[in-house]
Amino acid sequence: MSAPRRKHTRRRPPRPRRLTGGTARVFAALGDDTRLALLARLGPGSRLSITELTEGSAFTRQAITKHLGVLHSAGLVRRLRRGRETIFEPEPQPLDEARRALERISQQWEQALQRLKKFVDA
């Protein structure tokens, strides 16, 4: 006959919140060096055409267009028409949401490390 099982009295940490589809798409789009460079080149408040974004780049206009499409799908850039040209400008809101998601993850890790420290010290 075995001894009765004891119930654990330790509280479990809260379950992490899932990233929304939009935030996950932002991280996926930012996971490419070329797209990061394009977003950095756009910078806050700038509006550049594909031609301007291609200048000085080793990439073709077609490749830049493809990367801008991914950034646009993730909500990181906005497309504007100026005559026959398409102009791109950064959209800051998705980056702010991604930053907040990283802050929440950082806080969760900090709390887990504090619990581990308390456990080790006990």
Helices and strands as residue ranges (DSSP letters): H 21-30, H 33-42, E 48-49, H 50-54, H 61-73, E 77-82, E 85-90, H 92-121
